[in-house]
Amino acid sequence: MSRGEVLGRPDGLPDWFDPLLTRVAECRSEDFTMLRRPVGAGGRSSAVLVLIGEDEDRPGQPDLLILQRAATMRNHAGQPAFPGGATDPEDADAPATALREANEEVGLDPASAEVLALLPDLWIPVSGFVVSPVLAWWRKPHPVHPLQPAEVAHVDRLPISELADPANRIRVRHPSGWIGPAFQIRGLLVWGFTAGVIAALLDMAGWALPWEPGRIVELPDATAPVPAARGGAPDEVVP
């Protein structure tokens, strides 16, 4: 499976997914970040699961699975993120990594999700990770919850309508001076790599609404890793 490749349109896929799949087939890493991995730089492989589903109580209203890292973690304490992590030797590919991590972190049944496409690899120079975002459809949603309390504090399904709501979109300023996109939603401050990917996907799918990017919120954690990409790319993947 190559980057940006869409694995056809599976039976039962909601119509609201079509614009995103069409755009994903043409997307490039530049749609997410201006950073390019230097020739010979290497990088440790990792993957995150961008899992979009539809709540049975909200037909036609897509949502996105997000977890919140535990406040006691040494890195990324309390930070919202996609499920994911570093590639294990036994992982066959990026989807295998993303689905395994989601299973270990929140109890996701891999059979309930259908991988649709691999987004372009994104290089994170702060950590040397090369992250493969895996776009998937949650065909059969089921209850999920933190399985590793030392790493995951909370799991939520964030409605796309709330992420796109201009009232929930802000920018954050890192102590380094870096400013990037973010979302304030359901008590969570989503920023950095995760917010950058979400913002790009909202635009690609045609879900984004006009908003005024004038409001800037100072990041409360002065020890947060320095983001290093246009859309936000701190070292968010836990080794």
BELVEN-V855149 format. One record per residue. RES is the residue in one small letter. SS is DSSP state (H for helix, E for strand, L for the rest). NEAR is the number of other ideal C-beta (glycine too) atoms within 10 Angstrom. Layout:
RES_SS_NEAR / RES_SS_NEAR
This chain:
m_L_13 / s_L_6 / r_L_15 / g_L_16 / e_L_12 / v_E_16 / l_L_13 / g_L_9 / r_L_11 / p_L_12 / d_L_7 / g_L_8 / l_L_15 / p_L_14 / d_H_7 / w_H_16 / f_H_19 / d_H_13 / p_H_13 / l_H_22 / l_H_19 / t_H_13 / r_H_16 / v_H_22 / a_L_11 / e_L_10 / c_L_18 / r_L_10 / s_H_18 / e_H_11 / d_H_18 / f_L_25 / t_L_22 / m_L_9 / l_L_17 / r_L_10 / r_L_16 / p_L_10 / v_L_5 / g_L_5 / a_L_11 / g_L_9 / g_L_16 / r_E_14 / s_E_18 / s_E_25 / a_E_31 / v_E_26 / l_E_28 / v_E_23 / l_E_28 / i_E_22 / g_E_20 / e_E_21 / d_L_13 / e_L_7 / d_L_6 / r_L_12 / p_L_8 / g_L_8 / q_L_14 / p_E_23 / d_E_21 / l_E_22 / l_E_23 / i_E_24 / l_E_25 / q_E_21 / r_E_20 / a_L_18 / a_L_9 / t_L_11 / m_L_15 / r_L_6 / n_L_16 / h_L_22 / a_L_15 / g_L_17 / q_L_24 / p_E_26 / a_E_21 / f_L_25 / p_E_26 / g_E_28 / g_E_22 / a_E_17 / t_L_23 / d_L_11 / p_L_4 / e_L_8 / d_L_17 / a_L_9 / d_L_15 / a_H_26 / p_H_23 / a_H_17 / t_H_24 / a_H_32 / l_H_25 / r_H_22 / e_H_25 / a_H_28 / n_H_17 / e_H_15 / e_H_23 / v_H_21 / g_L_15 / l_L_26 / d_L_14 / p_H_16 / a_H_9 / s_H_17 / a_E_25 / e_E_17 / v_E_21 / l_E_23 / a_E_22 / l_E_23 / l_E_25 / p_E_18 / d_E_19 / l_E_23 / w_E_21 / i_E_26 / p_L_16 / v_L_14 / s_L_22 / g_L_14 / f_E_26 / v_E_20 / v_E_30 / s_E_22 / p_E_25 / v_E_28 / l_E_23 / a_E_23 / w_E_21 / w_E_23 / r_L_15 / k_L_11 / p_L_18 / h_L_10 / p_L_7 / v_L_22 / h_L_11 / p_L_17 / l_L_14 / q_L_13 / p_L_10 / a_L_9 / e_L_17 / v_E_20 / a_E_18 / h_E_17 / v_E_20 / d_E_17 / r_E_19 / l_E_20 / p_E_18 / i_H_20 / s_H_14 / e_H_15 / l_H_23 / a_H_19 / d_L_14 / p_H_13 / a_H_11 / n_H_18 / r_E_22 / i_E_20 / r_E_16 / v_E_25 / r_E_14 / h_L_20 / p_L_12 / s_L_13 / g_L_7 / w_L_17 / i_E_14 / g_E_22 / p_E_22 / a_E_28 / f_E_25 / q_E_16 / i_E_19 / r_L_15 / g_L_8 / l_E_18 / l_E_20 / v_E_27 / w_L_26 / g_H_32 / f_H_31 / t_H_27 / a_H_24 / g_H_25 / v_H_25 / i_H_26 / a_H_22 / a_H_21 / l_H_25 / l_H_20 / d_H_12 / m_H_19 / a_H_21 / g_L_13 / w_L_17 / a_L_17 / l_L_11 / p_L_5 / w_L_15 / e_L_7 / p_L_11 / g_L_7 / r_L_14 / i_E_11 / v_E_13 / e_E_9 / l_L_19 / p_L_9 / d_L_13 / a_L_9 / t_L_8 / a_L_22 / p_L_20 / v_L_15 / p_L_27 / a_L_20 / a_L_22 / r_L_16 / g_L_22 / g_L_28 / a_L_28 / p_L_25 / d_L_22 / e_L_29 / v_L_25 / v_L_19 / p_L_11
